[in-house]
Amino acid sequence: VSRNLYLRPMQEGNYRAIRQLPKARIKTNTTVTKHGDLWQLTTHAQNFSSHPSLMTRLKVVREKSGDRILPVIYEDNYFNLMPGEERMIKTELKHADTRGERPSMVVEGFNVEAVSS
């Protein structure tokens, strides 16, 4: 099943109003577990706003330094959340890529204030 979101502007080709969208409030909770040399993160994200969150994305960082960890395998990245909608996203990475730090999840987006979970 597709989860695509199609936006239709009032005037053909004019998407300027999208810049006026208020910031969406996304609440997240991430469970971090280690199995051997793999870390698994399960993130629950929910939109508590009355407007959609656009291009919401996940980013795994090192807990202390805040540096981004790469490579990471995301079950889904860049997604939209309509008001009240929630998603559960699984992420996996190798322990060697953490450089000895515990991984942490940051959620951000086009009209979303960054949140760590």
Secondary structure, DSSP 8 states (H G I E B T S, - for coil): ---------SSTT--GGGGG---B-EEEEEEEEEETTEEEEEEEEEE-SSS-EEEEEEEEEETTT--B--S-EES--SEEE-TT-EEEEEEEEEGGGGTTS-EEEEEEETTEEEEE-
